[in-house]
């Protein structure tokens, strides 16, 4: 049967279905976000001022939160589940330094098998819950030869080496613009404030460029040399996707890395996960003070 012989009504139905499907593709994330928010609002009415994403081995900041509500990721519609052992998978609402906060105790990674839209989905949820600021932590390999174990590196810029971008596909205008600017992905005034706090507290701190890779394997010696050559001071497997989505939604961002292993000669050696986690544990008290002071001082 040729197109000219197709009955008029079925052809109209086909065209209508195509239009509806295209509309559904555009709105599916909005519907899912609304369903996530609707569930969360049955558990808490808090409108948080700030969102916090805690990285691998860095979950103890919640000990400084006056907790109002704790939700398991598995209970929140459309939320991914943390598969990394050190990520507890809890969304925590409470008060820290006089500010209302929502804390992700555990994040998601591309290497877990999630799409970048899934990895960054909680950032969109936090924005729709009302956050005005986003604070992110991670552990990272130190490429800059001036770094030592458990140092803090405030991220001032990044290099995105992830194989997928969370904004790929049809843009949802209600969430942000098609081409978000990344001239200042990390708020410069907060970087300066963090460095000032570090100086006041006597912390060993740096600022630098963070390279984000897919993982889960760590890098080869040649890859570390490559990352150094292109301007990276540290390398990890997270953060940049969340920052891209945060900036897409016009959320100011601060991020800090704990240097968990040294990736430059002669200190480069095979990685040991227990040693990485120990470096994170050693840095946690300083990272906690930094975040608490920064959140307290940011209006």
C-alpha positions in Angstrom: 0.0 0.0 0.0 1.4 3.4 -0.9 1.1 6.6 1.2 -1.6 7.9 -1.1 -3.8 4.9 -0.4 -3.5 5.2 3.5 -6.9 6.0 4.9 -7.1 9.6 6.2 -8.1 8.9 9.8 -5.3 6.4 10.6 -2.7 8.8 9.1 -4.0 11.6 11.3 -3.8 9.3 14.3 -0.2 8.3 13.4 0.8 12.0 13.1 -0.9 12.8 16.4 0.9 10.0 18.2 4.3 11.1 16.8 3.6 14.6 18.1 2.5 13.3 21.5 5.6 11.1 21.8 7.9 14.0 21.0 6.1 16.1 23.6 6.5 13.2 26.1 10.2 13.0 25.5 10.5 16.7 26.4 8.4 16.6 29.5 9.3 13.2 31.0 12.0 14.6 33.2 9.7 17.4 34.5 7.1 14.8 35.3 9.6 12.6 37.2 10.9 15.6 39.1 7.4 16.6 40.1 6.8 13.1 41.4 10.1 13.1 43.3 9.3 16.5 44.9 5.7 15.4 45.7 7.0 12.4 47.7 9.7 14.5 49.5 7.1 17.1 50.4 5.1 14.4 52.2 8.1 13.9 54.4 9.3 17.4 55.0 8.2 21.0 54.3 11.8 22.4 54.7 12.9 24.8 52.0 16.7 24.4 52.1 19.1 27.3 51.5 22.0 25.2 50.4 22.6 21.7 48.9 25.7 19.7 49.9 27.0 16.7 48.0 29.5 14.5 50.0 32.1 12.5 48.2 33.7 9.1 48.9 34.7 8.7 52.5 33.6 12.3 53.4 30.2 11.6 54.9 30.9 12.8 58.4 29.8 16.4 57.8 26.3 15.2 58.6 27.5 14.9 62.3 27.3 18.7 62.4 23.8 18.9 61.0 20.8 19.2 63.4 18.8 16.6 61.4 15.1 17.1 60.8 14.4 14.4 58.2 16.3 11.6 56.7 15.2 9.9 53.5 16.6 6.8 51.9 17.3 7.2 48.2 15.5 3.9 47.5 12.3 5.5 48.8 12.4 8.5 46.6 10.7 8.0 43.2 13.1 8.1 40.2 16.2 8.5 42.5 19.1 6.2 41.5 20.7 3.9 44.2 24.2 4.3 45.5 26.2 1.2 44.7 29.6 2.4 46.1 30.1 1.0 49.6 31.2 4.2 51.2 28.2 6.1 49.9 25.3 5.6 52.4 22.5 6.7 50.1 20.6 9.1 52.3 19.1 12.6 51.7 19.3 14.5 54.9 17.4 17.7 55.8 18.5 19.8 58.7 20.1 22.9 60.1 23.9 23.6 59.9 25.5 26.9 61.1 22.0 28.4 61.2 21.3 27.6 57.6 18.7 25.1 56.2 20.6 22.4 54.3 19.8 19.3 52.3 22.7 16.9 52.2 23.4 14.0 49.8 25.2 11.4 51.9 26.4 9.6 48.9 26.4 10.5 45.2 26.2 8.6 41.8 28.8 8.0 39.2 28.8 7.2 35.5 30.9 4.1 36.2 28.1 2.6 38.2 26.2 2.2 34.9 24.0 5.3 35.2 23.4 7.8 32.5 24.6 11.3 33.2 21.0 12.4 33.4 20.6 9.9 36.3 23.9 10.9 37.9 22.8 14.6 38.0 19.1 14.0 38.7 19.4 14.9 42.5 20.9 18.3 41.6 17.7 19.1 39.8 15.6 17.8 42.7 17.5 20.0 45.1 17.0 23.0 42.9 13.3 22.4 42.8 13.3 22.0 46.6 14.6 25.6 46.8 18.4 25.6 47.2 20.2 28.8 46.3 23.8 27.4 46.6 25.6 24.1 46.0 28.6 22.8 47.9 30.5 19.7 46.6 33.3 17.5 48.0 35.3 14.7 46.5 38.5 12.8 46.8 41.0 13.2 43.9 44.4 12.1 42.8 47.0 14.8 43.1 48.8 15.5 39.9 50.4 18.8 40.9 53.8 18.0 42.5 53.3 20.5 45.3 50.4 18.5 46.7 50.7 16.1 49.7 48.3 13.5 51.0 45.1 14.8 52.6 45.7 18.4 51.3 42.6 20.3 50.4 42.3 21.7 46.8 39.6 24.3 46.2 38.5 23.7 42.6 38.7 26.9 40.5 38.1 25.3 37.1 37.7 21.9 35.5 38.4 19.8 32.5 35.5 17.5 31.4 36.8 14.2 30.1 33.6 12.3 30.8 32.2 10.4 27.7 28.7 11.8 28.1 27.3 15.2 28.9 24.2 15.5 31.2 22.8 18.1 28.8 22.9 16.0 25.7 19.6 15.6 24.0 16.6 17.9 23.6 16.8 20.8 26.0 14.1 21.4 28.6 13.8 25.1 28.6 12.0 25.1 32.0 15.2 23.8 33.5 17.8 26.0 31.8 19.1 27.4 28.5 20.3 25.3 25.6 23.9 26.6 25.8 24.7 27.5 29.5 27.9 29.5 29.9 30.8 28.0 31.8 33.1 31.0 32.1 32.9 30.8 35.9 31.6 27.3 36.9 32.9 27.8 40.5 32.0 31.1 42.2 35.2 33.1 42.4 34.2 35.0 45.6 33.6 31.7 47.4 37.0 30.4 46.3 38.6 33.5 47.7 36.6 33.2 50.9 37.5 29.5 51.3 41.2 30.3 50.9 40.9 33.0 53.5 39.2 30.6 55.9 42.0 28.1 55.3 44.6 30.7 56.1 42.7 31.7 59.3 42.6 28.1 60.4 46.1 27.3 59.4 45.1 24.6 56.9 47.3 23.5 54.1 45.2 24.4 51.0 45.5 25.0 47.3 43.4 26.0 44.4 43.5 24.2 41.1 42.0 22.6 38.1 40.0 19.3 38.5 39.9 16.8 35.6 36.9 14.5 35.6 37.2 11.0 34.0 34.8 8.1 33.7 36.6 5.5 35.8 36.3 3.1 37.6 39.9 2.2 36.9 42.5 4.6 38.0 44.8 6.2 35.4 48.0 4.8 33.8 51.3 6.6 34.2 51.0 7.9 30.7 47.5 9.3 31.5 48.8 11.1 34.5 51.5 12.7 32.3 48.8 13.6 29.8 46.5 15.2 32.5 49.4 17.2 33.8 50.3 18.4 30.3 46.7 19.7 29.6 46.6 21.6 32.9 45.0 19.4 35.5 46.1 19.6 39.1 43.9 16.7 40.3 41.8 14.0 38.8 38.6 12.2 39.9 35.5 10.5 38.7 32.7 12.9 39.7 31.7 16.5 40.4 31.9 18.0 36.9 28.5 16.5 35.7 26.8 17.9 38.8 28.4 21.3 38.3 27.3 21.4 34.6 23.7 20.7 35.6 23.9 23.2 38.5 25.1 25.9 36.2 22.4 25.0 33.7 19.9 25.7 36.5 21.8 28.9 37.5 23.0 27.5 40.9 26.3 29.0 42.2 28.8 26.3 43.1 31.7 25.7 45.5 33.7 22.5 45.3 36.7 21.1 47.1 38.8 18.0 46.6 40.7 16.0 49.2 44.0 14.8 47.8 43.8 11.0 48.4 46.8 9.8 46.5 49.8 11.3 44.8 50.0 10.8 41.0 53.4 12.3 40.1 57.0 10.9 40.2 58.6 9.8 42.4 55.6 9.5 44.7 53.4 7.7 42.2 52.7 4.1 43.2 50.0 1.5 42.8 46.7 2.7 44.4 45.4 1.2 47.6 41.8 1.9 48.4 42.3 1.6 52.1 45.1 4.3 51.9 42.8 6.5 49.8 40.0 6.3 52.4 42.5 6.9 55.2 43.6 10.2 53.5 39.9 11.2 53.3 39.5 10.4 57.0 42.6 12.4 57.8 41.2 15.4 55.9 37.6 15.2 57.1 38.0 17.4 60.2 39.5 20.3 58.1 37.0 19.8 55.3 34.1 19.9 57.8 35.4 23.1 59.3 35.9 24.7 55.9 32.3 23.8 54.7 30.7 24.9 58.0 32.5 28.2 58.0 31.8 28.8 54.3 28.1 28.0 54.6 27.9 30.3 57.7 29.4 33.2 55.9 27.7 32.9 52.5 24.5 34.9 52.5 
